[in-house]
Amino acid sequence: MIGISNKTSCFLIPVSLLVSLGLSGCGNDDYDDLTRYIAEVKARPKGTIEPLPEIKVVEPFIFKPDGLRDPFRPMEKLAESDVSDIAAGSGIRPDLNRRKEELESYSLDTLRMVGTVTMKNDLWGLVRANDGTIHRVQVGHHMGKNYGKIIRILEDKIELMEIVPDNKPGIWREQPASLAIAE
């Protein structure tokens, strides 16, 4: 046995009393607010769960590469018949020597029509670019990256004719496009 002196025992008794009194204070009093909150949450009315949205059936797409070029093989030189087709073409092609206008540096989907203005009996379209600048356009002006030429301006839209590459190399085709007024 270990011998404890009188001085040590006098010190240990008050310390042990303090510890036991301190621990006795850790009763359920500290958890009353938690118990009340849990009871409050349990007493709330139960909500209904919304049904799952209906699953839309997506039809499968079957890719048929028949007649298409293999993208992993180098391009072959065009046969003479293909070259003559390209040379003949439909005659539609962009004027690459023409000086580009400012709105041709923007993609058509980044431009917004914001209104029209009449000046000297001419109807001008107002187009806002994605940088916030508003431009005046008139029939005959170009805009968009696909060589779009304005063919008509109405109060609610601007109609264009774009020149886009066709499936065959060197062949171009016209494609109508429009820019509706932003609401």
Residue pairs with C-beta under 8 A, 6 or more apart in sequence:
4 12
28 35
69 75
78 86
78 169
82 168
85 168
85 171
86 168
86 169
86 170
86 171
89 170
89 171
89 172
90 171
90 172
90 173
92 163
92 172
92 173
92 174
93 163
93 172
94 147
94 163
94 172
95 147
98 142
100 142
101 141
101 142
101 143
102 135
103 111
103 127
103 129
103 135
103 137
103 141
103 142
103 143
103 144
104 142
104 143
104 144
104 145
104 147
104 148
105 145
106 129
106 130
106 143
106 144
106 145
107 144
107 145
108 143
108 144
108 145
108 146
108 148
108 160
108 162
108 177
108 179
110 129
110 130
111 127
111 128
111 129
111 130
111 143
111 144
111 179
112 127
112 128
112 179
112 182
113 125
113 126
113 127
113 128
113 157
113 158
113 179
113 180
113 181
113 182
114 126
114 127
114 128
114 134
114 181
114 182
115 125
115 126
115 181
116 123
116 124
116 125
116 126
116 153
116 155
117 123
117 124
117 126
117 136
118 124
122 138
123 153
124 136
124 137
124 138
124 153
125 136
125 137
125 138
125 150
125 153
125 158
125 179
126 134
126 135
126 136
126 137
127 134
127 135
127 136
127 137
127 143
127 158
127 179
128 134
128 135
128 182
129 135
137 143
137 150
137 153
137 158
138 150
138 153
139 150
139 151
139 152
139 153
140 149
140 150
141 149
141 150
142 148
142 149
142 150
143 150
143 160
144 160
144 162
144 177
146 162
146 163
146 164
146 175
146 177
147 162
147 163
148 160
148 161
148 162
148 163
148 177
149 160
149 161
149 162
150 158
150 159
150 160
151 159
151 160
151 161
152 158
152 159
153 159
155 181
156 180
156 181
157 178
157 179
157 180
157 181
158 178
158 179
159 176
159 177
159 178
160 176
160 177
160 178
160 179
161 174
161 175
161 176
161 177
162 174
162 175
162 176
162 177
163 172
163 173
163 174
163 175
164 172
164 173
164 174
164 175
165 171
165 172
165 173
166 172
166 173
